[in-house]
Amino acid sequence: MARNFGIAVTPPRKDCADILCPFHGRLSVRGKLLSGIVVSAKAKNMVVVSREFPHQVAKYQRYERSRSRVHAYLPECIDVTEGDEITIAECRPLSKTVSFVVIEGIKGIGT
């Protein structure tokens, strides 16, 4: 059974024994909620998420598109592939570059 950690998302249908899962483990989630598209899912239990956002150039009073890539931990109970839109939440640092965890995946948005 998935535990409620304070964010209104649909819990995954599968169960897992992953201790770093916010639904079935003991990982606490706090801070920022971000959404983006999965660019790479080649590493074990880790995805690279790309986010696009407008950045204002003050000199020309125009906006340019900026892109940011964030590494996020992928629990065993959530199935995502490259091109899927996902929601990630901030957590404690899990490694040198991973400080986010996937909490929800929406299939096929980016494909």
Phi and psi restraints in degrees (range 20) as a CNS / XPLOR table:
assign (resid 1 and name C) (resid 2 and name N)
       (resid 2 and name CA) (resid 2 and name C) 1.0 -80.2 20.0 2
assign (resid 2 and name N) (resid 2 and name CA)
       (resid 2 and name C) (resid 3 and name N) 1.0 137.9 20.0 2
assign (resid 2 and name C) (resid 3 and name N)
       (resid 3 and name CA) (resid 3 and name C) 1.0 -88.9 20.0 2
assign (resid 3 and name N) (resid 3 and name CA)
       (resid 3 and name C) (resid 4 and name N) 1.0 155.0 20.0 2
assign (resid 3 and name C) (resid 4 and name N)
       (resid 4 and name CA) (resid 4 and name C) 1.0 -89.3 20.0 2
assign (resid 4 and name N) (resid 4 and name CA)
       (resid 4 and name C) (resid 5 and name N) 1.0 120.1 20.0 2
assign (resid 4 and name C) (resid 5 and name N)
       (resid 5 and name CA) (resid 5 and name C) 1.0 -111.9 20.0 2
assign (resid 5 and name N) (resid 5 and name CA)
       (resid 5 and name C) (resid 6 and name N) 1.0 16.8 20.0 2
assign (resid 5 and name C) (resid 6 and name N)
       (resid 6 and name CA) (resid 6 and name C) 1.0 98.0 20.0 2
assign (resid 6 and name N) (resid 6 and name CA)
       (resid 6 and name C) (resid 7 and name N) 1.0 0.2 20.0 2
assign (resid 6 and name C) (resid 7 and name N)
       (resid 7 and name CA) (resid 7 and name C) 1.0 -117.6 20.0 2
assign (resid 7 and name N) (resid 7 and name CA)
       (resid 7 and name C) (resid 8 and name N) 1.0 132.7 20.0 2
assign (resid 7 and name C) (resid 8 and name N)
       (resid 8 and name CA) (resid 8 and name C) 1.0 -79.9 20.0 2
assign (resid 8 and name N) (resid 8 and name CA)
       (resid 8 and name C) (resid 9 and name N) 1.0 84.4 20.0 2
assign (resid 8 and name C) (resid 9 and name N)
       (resid 9 and name CA) (resid 9 and name C) 1.0 -130.1 20.0 2
assign (resid 9 and name N) (resid 9 and name CA)
       (resid 9 and name C) (resid 10 and name N) 1.0 158.1 20.0 2
assign (resid 9 and name C) (resid 10 and name N)
       (resid 10 and name CA) (resid 10 and name C) 1.0 -78.1 20.0 2
assign (resid 10 and name N) (resid 10 and name CA)
       (resid 10 and name C) (resid 11 and name N) 1.0 126.3 20.0 2
assign (resid 10 and name C) (resid 11 and name N)
       (resid 11 and name CA) (resid 11 and name C) 1.0 -70.3 20.0 2
assign (resid 11 and name N) (resid 11 and name CA)
       (resid 11 and name C) (resid 12 and name N) 1.0 152.4 20.0 2
assign (resid 11 and name C) (resid 12 and name N)
       (resid 12 and name CA) (resid 12 and name C) 1.0 -68.0 20.0 2
assign (resid 12 and name N) (resid 12 and name CA)
       (resid 12 and name C) (resid 13 and name N) 1.0 152.6 20.0 2
assign (resid 12 and name C) (resid 13 and name N)
       (resid 13 and name CA) (resid 13 and name C) 1.0 -75.7 20.0 2
assign (resid 13 and name N) (resid 13 and name CA)
       (resid 13 and name C) (resid 14 and name N) 1.0 -33.4 20.0 2
assign (resid 13 and name C) (resid 14 and name N)
       (resid 14 and name CA) (resid 14 and name C) 1.0 -80.9 20.0 2
assign (resid 14 and name N) (resid 14 and name CA)
       (resid 14 and name C) (resid 15 and name N) 1.0 150.6 20.0 2
assign (resid 14 and name C) (resid 15 and name N)
       (resid 15 and name CA) (resid 15 and name C) 1.0 -97.4 20.0 2
assign (resid 15 and name N) (resid 15 and name CA)
       (resid 15 and name C) (resid 16 and name N) 1.0 155.1 20.0 2
assign (resid 15 and name C) (resid 16 and name N)
       (resid 16 and name CA) (resid 16 and name C) 1.0 -144.1 20.0 2
assign (resid 16 and name N) (resid 16 and name CA)
       (resid 16 and name C) (resid 17 and name N) 1.0 163.2 20.0 2
assign (resid 16 and name C) (resid 17 and name N)
       (resid 17 and name CA) (resid 17 and name C) 1.0 -107.9 20.0 2
assign (resid 17 and name N) (resid 17 and name CA)
       (resid 17 and name C) (resid 18 and name N) 1.0 22.1 20.0 2
assign (resid 17 and name C) (resid 18 and name N)
       (resid 18 and name CA) (resid 18 and name C) 1.0 -77.4 20.0 2
assign (resid 18 and name N) (resid 18 and name CA)
       (resid 18 and name C) (resid 19 and name N) 1.0 123.6 20.0 2
assign (resid 18 and name C) (resid 19 and name N)
       (resid 19 and name CA) (resid 19 and name C) 1.0 -72.7 20.0 2
assign (resid 19 and name N) (resid 19 and name CA)
       (resid 19 and name C) (resid 20 and name N) 1.0 -20.2 20.0 2
assign (resid 19 and name C) (resid 20 and name N)
       (resid 20 and name CA) (resid 20 and name C) 1.0 -96.0 20.0 2
assign (resid 20 and name N) (resid 20 and name CA)
       (resid 20 and name C) (resid 21 and name N) 1.0 18.0 20.0 2
assign (resid 20 and name C) (resid 21 and name N)
       (resid 21 and name CA) (resid 21 and name C) 1.0 -91.0 20.0 2
assign (resid 21 and name N) (resid 21 and name CA)
       (resid 21 and name C) (resid 22 and name N) 1.0 130.3 20.0 2
assign (resid 21 and name C) (resid 22 and name N)
       (resid 22 and name CA) (resid 22 and name C) 1.0 -70.6 20.0 2
assign (resid 22 and name N) (resid 22 and name CA)
       (resid 22 and name C) (resid 23 and name N) 1.0 -19.4 20.0 2
assign (resid 22 and name C) (resid 23 and name N)
       (resid 23 and name CA) (resid 23 and name C) 1.0 -88.3 20.0 2
assign (resid 23 and name N) (resid 23 and name CA)
       (resid 23 and name C) (resid 24 and name N) 1.0 -43.2 20.0 2
assign (resid 23 and name C) (resid 24 and name N)
       (resid 24 and name CA) (resid 24 and name C) 1.0 -114.8 20.0 2
assign (resid 24 and name N) (resid 24 and name CA)
       (resid 24 and name C) (resid 25 and name N) 1.0 -7.6 20.0 2
assign (resid 24 and name C) (resid 25 and name N)
       (resid 25 and name CA) (resid 25 and name C) 1.0 -111.7 20.0 2
assign (resid 25 and name N) (resid 25 and name CA)
       (resid 25 and name C) (resid 26 and name N) 1.0 -151.4 20.0 2
assign (resid 25 and name C) (resid 26 and name N)
       (resid 26 and name CA) (resid 26 and name C) 1.0 -116.2 20.0 2
assign (resid 26 and name N) (resid 26 and name CA)
       (resid 26 and name C) (resid 27 and name N) 1.0 16.6 20.0 2
assign (resid 26 and name C) (resid 27 and name N)
       (resid 27 and name CA) (resid 27 and name C) 1.0 -77.8 20.0 2
assign (resid 27 and name N) (resid 27 and name CA)
       (resid 27 and name C) (resid 28 and name N) 1.0 123.5 20.0 2
assign (resid 27 and name C) (resid 28 and name N)
       (resid 28 and name CA) (resid 28 and name C) 1.0 -88.7 20.0 2
assign (resid 28 and name N) (resid 28 and name CA)
       (resid 28 and name C) (resid 29 and name N) 1.0 145.1 20.0 2
assign (resid 28 and name C) (resid 29 and name N)
       (resid 29 and name CA) (resid 29 and name C) 1.0 -115.9 20.0 2
assign (resid 29 and name N) (resid 29 and name CA)
       (resid 29 and name C) (resid 30 and name N) 1.0 130.5 20.0 2
assign (resid 29 and name C) (resid 30 and name N)
       (resid 30 and name CA) (resid 30 and name C) 1.0 -152.2 20.0 2
assign (resid 30 and name N) (resid 30 and name CA)
       (resid 30 and name C) (resid 31 and name N) 1.0 160.6 20.0 2
assign (resid 30 and name C) (resid 31 and name N)
       (resid 31 and name CA) (resid 31 and name C) 1.0 92.3 20.0 2
assign (resid 31 and name N) (resid 31 and name CA)
       (resid 31 and name C) (resid 32 and name N) 1.0 -136.0 20.0 2
assign (resid 31 and name C) (resid 32 and name N)
       (resid 32 and name CA) (resid 32 and name C) 1.0 -78.1 20.0 2
assign (resid 32 and name N) (resid 32 and name CA)
       (resid 32 and name C) (resid 33 and name N) 1.0 148.8 20.0 2
assign (resid 32 and name C) (resid 33 and name N)
       (resid 33 and name CA) (resid 33 and name C) 1.0 -115.9 20.0 2
assign (resid 33 and name N) (resid 33 and name CA)
       (resid 33 and name C) (resid 34 and name N) 1.0 124.6 20.0 2
assign (resid 33 and name C) (resid 34 and name N)
       (resid 34 and name CA) (resid 34 and name C) 1.0 -126.0 20.0 2
assign (resid 34 and name N) (resid 34 and name CA)
       (resid 34 and name C) (resid 35 and name N) 1.0 155.4 20.0 2
assign (resid 34 and name C) (resid 35 and name N)
       (resid 35 and name CA) (resid 35 and name C) 1.0 -129.8 20.0 2
assign (resid 35 and name N) (resid 35 and name CA)
       (resid 35 and name C) (resid 36 and name N) 1.0 150.8 20.0 2
assign (resid 35 and name C) (resid 36 and name N)
       (resid 36 and name CA) (resid 36 and name C) 1.0 -172.1 20.0 2
assign (resid 36 and name N) (resid 36 and name CA)
       (resid 36 and name C) (resid 37 and name N) 1.0 -172.2 20.0 2
assign (resid 36 and name C) (resid 37 and name N)
       (resid 37 and name CA) (resid 37 and name C) 1.0 -112.1 20.0 2
assign (resid 37 and name N) (resid 37 and name CA)
       (resid 37 and name C) (resid 38 and name N) 1.0 136.9 20.0 2
assign (resid 37 and name C) (resid 38 and name N)
       (resid 38 and name CA) (resid 38 and name C) 1.0 -71.4 20.0 2
assign (resid 38 and name N) (resid 38 and name CA)
       (resid 38 and name C) (resid 39 and name N) 1.0 122.6 20.0 2
assign (resid 38 and name C) (resid 39 and name N)
       (resid 39 and name CA) (resid 39 and name C) 1.0 -95.6 20.0 2
assign (resid 39 and name N) (resid 39 and name CA)
       (resid 39 and name C) (resid 40 and name N) 1.0 -38.5 20.0 2
assign (resid 39 and name C) (resid 40 and name N)
       (resid 40 and name CA) (resid 40 and name C) 1.0 -143.6 20.0 2
assign (resid 40 and name N) (resid 40 and name CA)
       (resid 40 and name C) (resid 41 and name N) 1.0 134.8 20.0 2
assign (resid 40 and name C) (resid 41 and name N)
       (resid 41 and name CA) (resid 41 and name C) 1.0 -130.4 20.0 2
assign (resid 41 and name N) (resid 41 and name CA)
       (resid 41 and name C) (resid 42 and name N) 1.0 35.6 20.0 2
assign (resid 41 and name C) (resid 42 and name N)
       (resid 42 and name CA) (resid 42 and name C) 1.0 -83.6 20.0 2
assign (resid 42 and name N) (resid 42 and name CA)
       (resid 42 and name C) (resid 43 and name N) 1.0 -29.9 20.0 2
assign (resid 42 and name C) (resid 43 and name N)
       (resid 43 and name CA) (resid 43 and name C) 1.0 -77.3 20.0 2
assign (resid 43 and name N) (resid 43 and name CA)
       (resid 43 and name C) (resid 44 and name N) 1.0 158.6 20.0 2
assign (resid 43 and name C) (resid 44 and name N)
       (resid 44 and name CA) (resid 44 and name C) 1.0 -74.3 20.0 2
assign (resid 44 and name N) (resid 44 and name CA)
       (resid 44 and name C) (resid 45 and name N) 1.0 123.6 20.0 2
assign (resid 44 and name C) (resid 45 and name N)
       (resid 45 and name CA) (resid 45 and name C) 1.0 56.6 20.0 2
assign (resid 45 and name N) (resid 45 and name CA)
       (resid 45 and name C) (resid 46 and name N) 1.0 32.8 20.0 2
assign (resid 45 and name C) (resid 46 and name N)
       (resid 46 and name CA) (resid 46 and name C) 1.0 -149.3 20.0 2
assign (resid 46 and name N) (resid 46 and name CA)
       (resid 46 and name C) (resid 47 and name N) 1.0 140.8 20.0 2
assign (resid 46 and name C) (resid 47 and name N)
       (resid 47 and name CA) (resid 47 and name C) 1.0 -128.3 20.0 2
assign (resid 47 and name N) (resid 47 and name CA)
       (resid 47 and name C) (resid 48 and name N) 1.0 156.6 20.0 2
assign (resid 47 and name C) (resid 48 and name N)
       (resid 48 and name CA) (resid 48 and name C) 1.0 -107.9 20.0 2
assign (resid 48 and name N) (resid 48 and name CA)
       (resid 48 and name C) (resid 49 and name N) 1.0 123.9 20.0 2
assign (resid 48 and name C) (resid 49 and name N)
       (resid 49 and name CA) (resid 49 and name C) 1.0 -110.3 20.0 2
assign (resid 49 and name N) (resid 49 and name CA)
       (resid 49 and name C) (resid 50 and name N) 1.0 130.6 20.0 2
assign (resid 49 and name C) (resid 50 and name N)
       (resid 50 and name CA) (resid 50 and name C) 1.0 -104.8 20.0 2
assign (resid 50 and name N) (resid 50 and name CA)
       (resid 50 and name C) (resid 51 and name N) 1.0 131.6 20.0 2
assign (resid 50 and name C) (resid 51 and name N)
       (resid 51 and name CA) (resid 51 and name C) 1.0 -121.7 20.0 2
assign (resid 51 and name N) (resid 51 and name CA)
       (resid 51 and name C) (resid 52 and name N) 1.0 136.2 20.0 2
assign (resid 51 and name C) (resid 52 and name N)
       (resid 52 and name CA) (resid 52 and name C) 1.0 -110.8 20.0 2
assign (resid 52 and name N) (resid 52 and name CA)
       (resid 52 and name C) (resid 53 and name N) 1.0 138.8 20.0 2
assign (resid 52 and name C) (resid 53 and name N)
       (resid 53 and name CA) (resid 53 and name C) 1.0 -151.3 20.0 2
assign (resid 53 and name N) (resid 53 and name CA)
       (resid 53 and name C) (resid 54 and name N) 1.0 152.4 20.0 2
assign (resid 53 and name C) (resid 54 and name N)
       (resid 54 and name CA) (resid 54 and name C) 1.0 -77.3 20.0 2
assign (resid 54 and name N) (resid 54 and name CA)
       (resid 54 and name C) (resid 55 and name N) 1.0 139.8 20.0 2
assign (resid 54 and name C) (resid 55 and name N)
       (resid 55 and name CA) (resid 55 and name C) 1.0 -122.0 20.0 2
assign (resid 55 and name N) (resid 55 and name CA)
       (resid 55 and name C) (resid 56 and name N) 1.0 126.7 20.0 2
assign (resid 55 and name C) (resid 56 and name N)
       (resid 56 and name CA) (resid 56 and name C) 1.0 -83.3 20.0 2
assign (resid 56 and name N) (resid 56 and name CA)
       (resid 56 and name C) (resid 57 and name N) 1.0 131.1 20.0 2
assign (resid 56 and name C) (resid 57 and name N)
       (resid 57 and name CA) (resid 57 and name C) 1.0 -99.8 20.0 2
assign (resid 57 and name N) (resid 57 and name CA)
       (resid 57 and name C) (resid 58 and name N) 1.0 107.8 20.0 2
assign (resid 57 and name C) (resid 58 and name N)
       (resid 58 and name CA) (resid 58 and name C) 1.0 -65.7 20.0 2
assign (resid 58 and name N) (resid 58 and name CA)
       (resid 58 and name C) (resid 59 and name N) 1.0 -35.1 20.0 2
assign (resid 58 and name C) (resid 59 and name N)
       (resid 59 and name CA) (resid 59 and name C) 1.0 -61.9 20.0 2
assign (resid 59 and name N) (resid 59 and name CA)
       (resid 59 and name C) (resid 60 and name N) 1.0 -41.0 20.0 2
assign (resid 59 and name C) (resid 60 and name N)
       (resid 60 and name CA) (resid 60 and name C) 1.0 -101.3 20.0 2
assign (resid 60 and name N) (resid 60 and name CA)
       (resid 60 and name C) (resid 61 and name N) 1.0 -0.3 20.0 2
assign (resid 60 and name C) (resid 61 and name N)
       (resid 61 and name CA) (resid 61 and name C) 1.0 51.6 20.0 2
assign (resid 61 and name N) (resid 61 and name CA)
       (resid 61 and name C) (resid 62 and name N) 1.0 44.4 20.0 2
assign (resid 61 and name C) (resid 62 and name N)
       (resid 62 and name CA) (resid 62 and name C) 1.0 -133.7 20.0 2
assign (resid 62 and name N) (resid 62 and name CA)
       (resid 62 and name C) (resid 63 and name N) 1.0 169.8 20.0 2
assign (resid 62 and name C) (resid 63 and name N)
       (resid 63 and name CA) (resid 63 and name C) 1.0 -112.6 20.0 2
assign (resid 63 and name N) (resid 63 and name CA)
       (resid 63 and name C) (resid 64 and name N) 1.0 146.6 20.0 2
assign (resid 63 and name C) (resid 64 and name N)
       (resid 64 and name CA) (resid 64 and name C) 1.0 -123.5 20.0 2
assign (resid 64 and name N) (resid 64 and name CA)
       (resid 64 and name C) (resid 65 and name N) 1.0 154.8 20.0 2
assign (resid 64 and name C) (resid 65 and name N)
       (resid 65 and name CA) (resid 65 and name C) 1.0 -82.1 20.0 2
assign (resid 65 and name N) (resid 65 and name CA)
       (resid 65 and name C) (resid 66 and name N) 1.0 128.1 20.0 2
assign (resid 65 and name C) (resid 66 and name N)
       (resid 66 and name CA) (resid 66 and name C) 1.0 -115.1 20.0 2
assign (resid 66 and name N) (resid 66 and name CA)
       (resid 66 and name C) (resid 67 and name N) 1.0 153.8 20.0 2
assign (resid 66 and name C) (resid 67 and name N)
       (resid 67 and name CA) (resid 67 and name C) 1.0 -129.6 20.0 2
assign (resid 67 and name N) (resid 67 and name CA)
       (resid 67 and name C) (resid 68 and name N) 1.0 141.2 20.0 2
assign (resid 67 and name C) (resid 68 and name N)
       (resid 68 and name CA) (resid 68 and name C) 1.0 -131.2 20.0 2
assign (resid 68 and name N) (resid 68 and name CA)
       (resid 68 and name C) (resid 69 and name N) 1.0 139.9 20.0 2
assign (resid 68 and name C) (resid 69 and name N)
       (resid 69 and name CA) (resid 69 and name C) 1.0 -115.2 20.0 2
assign (resid 69 and name N) (resid 69 and name CA)
       (resid 69 and name C) (resid 70 and name N) 1.0 130.7 20.0 2
assign (resid 69 and name C) (resid 70 and name N)
       (resid 70 and name CA) (resid 70 and name C) 1.0 -125.9 20.0 2
assign (resid 70 and name N) (resid 70 and name CA)
       (resid 70 and name C) (resid 71 and name N) 1.0 136.2 20.0 2
assign (resid 70 and name C) (resid 71 and name N)
       (resid 71 and name CA) (resid 71 and name C) 1.0 -89.5 20.0 2
assign (resid 71 and name N) (resid 71 and name CA)
       (resid 71 and name C) (resid 72 and name N) 1.0 137.3 20.0 2
assign (resid 71 and name C) (resid 72 and name N)
       (resid 72 and name CA) (resid 72 and name C) 1.0 -137.7 20.0 2
assign (resid 72 and name N) (resid 72 and name CA)
       (resid 72 and name C) (resid 73 and name N) 1.0 146.2 20.0 2
assign (resid 72 and name C) (resid 73 and name N)
       (resid 73 and name CA) (resid 73 and name C) 1.0 -77.3 20.0 2
assign (resid 73 and name N) (resid 73 and name CA)
       (resid 73 and name C) (resid 74 and name N) 1.0 138.1 20.0 2
assign (resid 73 and name C) (resid 74 and name N)
       (resid 74 and name CA) (resid 74 and name C) 1.0 -113.5 20.0 2
assign (resid 74 and name N) (resid 74 and name CA)
       (resid 74 and name C) (resid 75 and name N) 1.0 109.2 20.0 2
assign (resid 74 and name C) (resid 75 and name N)
       (resid 75 and name CA) (resid 75 and name C) 1.0 -65.8 20.0 2
assign (resid 75 and name N) (resid 75 and name CA)
       (resid 75 and name C) (resid 76 and name N) 1.0 159.7 20.0 2
assign (resid 75 and name C) (resid 76 and name N)
       (resid 76 and name CA) (resid 76 and name C) 1.0 -66.9 20.0 2
assign (resid 76 and name N) (resid 76 and name CA)
       (resid 76 and name C) (resid 77 and name N) 1.0 -25.6 20.0 2
assign (resid 76 and name C) (resid 77 and name N)
       (resid 77 and name CA) (resid 77 and name C) 1.0 -83.2 20.0 2
assign (resid 77 and name N) (resid 77 and name CA)
       (resid 77 and name C) (resid 78 and name N) 1.0 -8.7 20.0 2
assign (resid 77 and name C) (resid 78 and name N)
       (resid 78 and name CA) (resid 78 and name C) 1.0 -109.3 20.0 2
assign (resid 78 and name N) (resid 78 and name CA)
       (resid 78 and name C) (resid 79 and name N) 1.0 125.4 20.0 2
assign (resid 78 and name C) (resid 79 and name N)
       (resid 79 and name CA) (resid 79 and name C) 1.0 -104.1 20.0 2
assign (resid 79 and name N) (resid 79 and name CA)
       (resid 79 and name C) (resid 80 and name N) 1.0 113.3 20.0 2
assign (resid 79 and name C) (resid 80 and name N)
       (resid 80 and name CA) (resid 80 and name C) 1.0 -133.9 20.0 2
assign (resid 80 and name N) (resid 80 and name CA)
       (resid 80 and name C) (resid 81 and name N) 1.0 152.8 20.0 2
assign (resid 80 and name C) (resid 81 and name N)
       (resid 81 and name CA) (resid 81 and name C) 1.0 -128.1 20.0 2
assign (resid 81 and name N) (resid 81 and name CA)
       (resid 81 and name C) (resid 82 and name N) 1.0 176.6 20.0 2
assign (resid 81 and name C) (resid 82 and name N)
       (resid 82 and name CA) (resid 82 and name C) 1.0 -63.1 20.0 2
assign (resid 82 and name N) (resid 82 and name CA)
       (resid 82 and name C) (resid 83 and name N) 1.0 136.3 20.0 2
assign (resid 82 and name C) (resid 83 and name N)
       (resid 83 and name CA) (resid 83 and name C) 1.0 96.6 20.0 2
assign (resid 83 and name N) (resid 83 and name CA)
       (resid 83 and name C) (resid 84 and name N) 1.0 -8.3 20.0 2
assign (resid 83 and name C) (resid 84 and name N)
       (resid 84 and name CA) (resid 84 and name C) 1.0 -82.7 20.0 2
assign (resid 84 and name N) (resid 84 and name CA)
       (resid 84 and name C) (resid 85 and name N) 1.0 146.4 20.0 2
assign (resid 84 and name C) (resid 85 and name N)
       (resid 85 and name CA) (resid 85 and name C) 1.0 -88.5 20.0 2
assign (resid 85 and name N) (resid 85 and name CA)
       (resid 85 and name C) (resid 86 and name N) 1.0 134.2 20.0 2
assign (resid 85 and name C) (resid 86 and name N)
       (resid 86 and name CA) (resid 86 and name C) 1.0 -133.6 20.0 2
assign (resid 86 and name N) (resid 86 and name CA)
       (resid 86 and name C) (resid 87 and name N) 1.0 164.0 20.0 2
assign (resid 86 and name C) (resid 87 and name N)
       (resid 87 and name CA) (resid 87 and name C) 1.0 -114.4 20.0 2
assign (resid 87 and name N) (resid 87 and name CA)
       (resid 87 and name C) (resid 88 and name N) 1.0 130.7 20.0 2
assign (resid 87 and name C) (resid 88 and name N)
       (resid 88 and name CA) (resid 88 and name C) 1.0 -121.4 20.0 2
assign (resid 88 and name N) (resid 88 and name CA)
       (resid 88 and name C) (resid 89 and name N) 1.0 152.4 20.0 2
assign (resid 88 and name C) (resid 89 and name N)
       (resid 89 and name CA) (resid 89 and name C) 1.0 -127.0 20.0 2
assign (resid 89 and name N) (resid 89 and name CA)
       (resid 89 and name C) (resid 90 and name N) 1.0 148.7 20.0 2
assign (resid 89 and name C) (resid 90 and name N)
       (resid 90 and name CA) (resid 90 and name C) 1.0 -75.0 20.0 2
assign (resid 90 and name N) (resid 90 and name CA)
       (resid 90 and name C) (resid 91 and name N) 1.0 142.7 20.0 2
assign (resid 90 and name C) (resid 91 and name N)
       (resid 91 and name CA) (resid 91 and name C) 1.0 -142.1 20.0 2
assign (resid 91 and name N) (resid 91 and name CA)
       (resid 91 and name C) (resid 92 and name N) 1.0 -172.2 20.0 2
assign (resid 91 and name C) (resid 92 and name N)
       (resid 92 and name CA) (resid 92 and name C) 1.0 -67.9 20.0 2
assign (resid 92 and name N) (resid 92 and name CA)
       (resid 92 and name C) (resid 93 and name N) 1.0 159.2 20.0 2
assign (resid 92 and name C) (resid 93 and name N)
       (resid 93 and name CA) (resid 93 and name C) 1.0 -63.6 20.0 2
assign (resid 93 and name N) (resid 93 and name CA)
       (resid 93 and name C) (resid 94 and name N) 1.0 123.1 20.0 2
assign (resid 93 and name C) (resid 94 and name N)
       (resid 94 and name CA) (resid 94 and name C) 1.0 -94.4 20.0 2
assign (resid 94 and name N) (resid 94 and name CA)
       (resid 94 and name C) (resid 95 and name N) 1.0 -25.0 20.0 2
assign (resid 94 and name C) (resid 95 and name N)
       (resid 95 and name CA) (resid 95 and name C) 1.0 -155.5 20.0 2
assign (resid 95 and name N) (resid 95 and name CA)
       (resid 95 and name C) (resid 96 and name N) 1.0 -167.5 20.0 2
assign (resid 95 and name C) (resid 96 and name N)
       (resid 96 and name CA) (resid 96 and name C) 1.0 -62.0 20.0 2
assign (resid 96 and name N) (resid 96 and name CA)
       (resid 96 and name C) (resid 97 and name N) 1.0 -37.2 20.0 2
assign (resid 96 and name C) (resid 97 and name N)
       (resid 97 and name CA) (resid 97 and name C) 1.0 -116.7 20.0 2
assign (resid 97 and name N) (resid 97 and name CA)
       (resid 97 and name C) (resid 98 and name N) 1.0 -5.4 20.0 2
assign (resid 97 and name C) (resid 98 and name N)
       (resid 98 and name CA) (resid 98 and name C) 1.0 -106.0 20.0 2
assign (resid 98 and name N) (resid 98 and name CA)
       (resid 98 and name C) (resid 99 and name N) 1.0 114.6 20.0 2
assign (resid 98 and name C) (resid 99 and name N)
       (resid 99 and name CA) (resid 99 and name C) 1.0 -133.1 20.0 2
assign (resid 99 and name N) (resid 99 and name CA)
       (resid 99 and name C) (resid 100 and name N) 1.0 17.3 20.0 2
assign (resid 99 and name C) (resid 100 and name N)
       (resid 100 and name CA) (resid 100 and name C) 1.0 -131.2 20.0 2
assign (resid 100 and name N) (resid 100 and name CA)
       (resid 100 and name C) (resid 101 and name N) 1.0 157.6 20.0 2
assign (resid 100 and name C) (resid 101 and name N)
       (resid 101 and name CA) (resid 101 and name C) 1.0 -134.2 20.0 2
assign (resid 101 and name N) (resid 101 and name CA)
       (resid 101 and name C) (resid 102 and name N) 1.0 142.6 20.0 2
assign (resid 101 and name C) (resid 102 and name N)
       (resid 102 and name CA) (resid 102 and name C) 1.0 -75.3 20.0 2
assign (resid 102 and name N) (resid 102 and name CA)
       (resid 102 and name C) (resid 103 and name N) 1.0 128.2 20.0 2
assign (resid 102 and name C) (resid 103 and name N)
       (resid 103 and name CA) (resid 103 and name C) 1.0 -115.8 20.0 2
assign (resid 103 and name N) (resid 103 and name CA)
       (resid 103 and name C) (resid 104 and name N) 1.0 -16.3 20.0 2
assign (resid 103 and name C) (resid 104 and name N)
       (resid 104 and name CA) (resid 104 and name C) 1.0 -157.7 20.0 2
assign (resid 104 and name N) (resid 104 and name CA)
       (resid 104 and name C) (resid 105 and name N) 1.0 139.0 20.0 2
assign (resid 104 and name C) (resid 105 and name N)
       (resid 105 and name CA) (resid 105 and name C) 1.0 -124.7 20.0 2
assign (resid 105 and name N) (resid 105 and name CA)
       (resid 105 and name C) (resid 106 and name N) 1.0 135.4 20.0 2
assign (resid 105 and name C) (resid 106 and name N)
       (resid 106 and name CA) (resid 106 and name C) 1.0 -113.1 20.0 2
assign (resid 106 and name N) (resid 106 and name CA)
       (resid 106 and name C) (resid 107 and name N) 1.0 115.9 20.0 2
assign (resid 106 and name C) (resid 107 and name N)
       (resid 107 and name CA) (resid 107 and name C) 1.0 -70.9 20.0 2
assign (resid 107 and name N) (resid 107 and name CA)
       (resid 107 and name C) (resid 108 and name N) 1.0 141.1 20.0 2
assign (resid 107 and name C) (resid 108 and name N)
       (resid 108 and name CA) (resid 108 and name C) 1.0 69.7 20.0 2
assign (resid 108 and name N) (resid 108 and name CA)
       (resid 108 and name C) (resid 109 and name N) 1.0 16.3 20.0 2
assign (resid 108 and name C) (resid 109 and name N)
       (resid 109 and name CA) (resid 109 and name C) 1.0 -72.3 20.0 2
assign (resid 109 and name N) (resid 109 and name CA)
       (resid 109 and name C) (resid 110 and name N) 1.0 -43.5 20.0 2
assign (resid 109 and name C) (resid 110 and name N)
       (resid 110 and name CA) (resid 110 and name C) 1.0 -85.3 20.0 2
assign (resid 110 and name N) (resid 110 and name CA)
       (resid 110 and name C) (resid 111 and name N) 1.0 -4.8 20.0 2
